[in-house]
């Protein structure tokens, strides 16, 4: 009887450990992994969960540079999305007016996903700056806005989203470790 009780308690303990780990991962809300020889950390949007903000690290740059991208899902398809590829689209980052380049579009769940590219930057400086910006502002929000020969609502039914960067530094450190392992495997 003691043995059965001990096995039951062991299984119950394992269940709670797995549950606690899953709850922590859900709370962290980041996906960290590798794809096609690069590592990445991405987080889902708060308004539309299918919108992602991603940070990509490449072993070619000794994992010391990070490419910054985000995506927006849309049901709108006016038929001329291709003309946006490579074009800088006006956005507001919190209240700062800037642009982001449309990298690609692809069909996704009966709509379209549009991937935007901010650029590639030195890893430590960029992540530190982003985290400080997020910490000071309390939000990281992107709104696609109207601009010269561009009407946001023509292409996007939902034109804004925000992302939680609370665990940005930890997540980037995890992606950096994966990137270093990819680099070590190629030697």
C-alpha atoms as one frame of an Amber mdcrd trajectory, in Angstrom:
protein
   0.000   0.000   0.000   2.851   2.391   0.829   4.396   1.687  -2.551   1.152
   2.520  -4.389   0.799   5.707  -2.372   4.441   6.613  -3.087   3.968   6.043
  -6.834   0.764   8.090  -6.756   2.519  10.955  -4.958   5.434  10.793  -7.395
   3.062  11.050 -10.378   1.140  13.847  -8.684   4.405  15.718  -8.028   5.484
  15.293 -11.655   2.087  16.572 -12.782   2.466  19.721 -10.683   6.034  20.279
 -11.874   4.936  20.011 -15.519   1.899  22.201 -14.821   4.052  24.833 -13.093
   6.559  24.796 -15.977   3.747  25.157 -18.519   2.194  28.014 -16.535   5.587
  29.737 -16.443   6.023  29.271 -20.205   2.505  30.609 -20.815   3.199  33.595
 -18.554   6.443  34.261 -20.368   4.550  34.177 -23.675   7.671  33.796 -25.839
   8.637  31.135 -28.343  12.366  30.542 -28.643  13.688  28.089 -31.203  15.708
  27.673 -34.408  14.723  27.549 -38.045  16.878  27.122 -41.151  20.188  27.744
 -39.383  19.040  30.756 -37.372  17.629  31.167 -33.900  14.723  33.358 -32.987
  12.619  34.681 -30.149   9.079  35.735 -30.919   6.115  36.956 -28.960   2.434
  37.072 -29.912   0.445  40.280 -30.105  -2.110  41.188 -27.478  -4.877  42.397
 -29.809  -4.388  39.723 -32.467  -2.460  36.706 -31.212  -1.535  35.750 -34.786
   0.520  38.954 -35.079   4.094  38.195 -34.035   7.107  40.300 -33.153  10.323
  38.406 -33.796  14.023  38.780 -33.199  16.263  36.634 -35.421  19.910  35.853
 -34.699  22.276  34.393 -37.275  25.511  32.475 -36.641  27.062  34.192 -39.691
  27.313  37.383 -37.661  28.726  35.512 -34.657  25.220  35.880 -33.140  26.061
  39.532 -32.452  23.403  41.036 -34.721  19.636  40.803 -34.483  17.044  41.288
 -37.204  13.789  42.778 -36.009  10.487  41.913 -37.718   6.781  41.906 -36.978
   3.685  40.630 -38.715   0.097  41.753 -39.075  -2.786  39.501 -40.059  -5.525
  40.960 -42.220  -8.770  39.832 -43.789  -8.544  42.676 -46.325  -7.157  41.758
 -49.703  -7.557  44.516 -52.266  -5.599  42.426 -54.778  -2.500  44.622 -54.974
  -0.504  43.573 -51.912   2.408  42.611 -54.181   3.049  46.281 -54.950   3.783
  46.824 -51.241   6.649  44.311 -51.063   9.900  46.220 -50.588   8.016  49.437
 -49.841   8.326  51.338 -46.579   4.910  51.726 -44.983   4.166  54.466 -42.445
   3.688  53.309 -38.862   3.540  54.779 -35.402   5.670  53.078 -32.780   3.845
  54.222 -29.682   3.584  57.866 -30.793   6.765  58.010 -32.864   6.186  58.282
 -36.605   8.481  56.007 -38.602   8.323  53.358 -41.320   8.741  49.616 -41.691
   9.518  47.747 -44.901   7.040  45.158 -46.165   9.168  42.035 -46.478   6.582
  39.541 -47.724   2.946  38.481 -47.665   1.462  35.025 -47.625  -1.959  33.386
 -47.272  -2.804  32.526 -43.688  -6.083  31.192 -42.265  -8.281  32.510 -45.074
  -6.615  35.924 -44.839  -3.126  37.282 -45.339  -0.147  37.692 -43.102   2.087
  40.658 -43.868   5.658  40.581 -42.543   7.419  43.877 -41.858  11.170  44.383
 -41.419  12.678  47.016 -39.122  16.303  46.198 -39.875  19.364  44.402 -38.540
  21.157  45.917 -35.565  23.981  45.228 -33.070  22.424  42.772 -30.617  23.282
  44.148 -27.180  22.678  47.817 -27.952  19.392  47.199 -29.771  17.884  44.862
 -27.186  18.930  47.140 -24.336  17.425  50.169 -26.117  14.198  48.316 -26.900
  13.817  47.071 -23.362  14.463  50.514 -21.850  11.974  52.038 -24.291   9.369
  49.426 -23.346  10.083  49.852 -19.633   9.715  53.650 -19.808   6.636  53.640
 -22.055   4.925  50.646 -20.430   3.743  49.501 -23.870   5.170  48.580 -27.273
   2.469  49.423 -29.770   2.596  49.565 -33.542  -0.113  51.252 -35.543  -0.116
  51.150 -39.347  -1.130  54.639 -40.432  -2.055  56.476 -43.626   0.730  58.048
 -45.617   1.622  59.313 -49.068  -0.292  57.117 -51.554  -1.079  54.632 -48.780
  -4.389  54.117 -46.984  -3.942  51.705 -44.074  -7.594  50.604 -43.937  -7.431
  49.492 -47.596  -4.995  46.758 -46.593  -5.604  46.141 -42.892  -8.879  45.608
 -41.065  -7.079  45.926 -37.708  -4.324  48.504 -37.915  -2.731  48.262 -34.476
  -1.332  45.786 -32.033   0.902  45.768 -28.997   3.360  43.266 -27.582   4.572
  42.522 -24.065   8.360  42.665 -23.807   8.559  41.915 -20.086  10.808  38.895
 -20.709  12.667  40.318 -23.693  16.192  40.053 -22.284  15.745  36.505 -20.955
  14.211  35.389 -24.237  16.987  36.954 -26.319  19.597  35.304 -24.070  17.912
  31.937 -24.733  17.887  32.605 -28.489  21.553  33.660 -28.274  22.478  30.328
 -26.656  20.675  28.452 -29.440  22.478  30.592 -32.020  25.865  29.821 -30.430
  25.056  26.090 -30.538  24.164  26.360 -34.234  27.475  28.151 -34.842  29.403
  25.485 -32.913  27.765  22.702 -34.948  28.890  24.308 -38.223  32.574  24.398
 -37.238
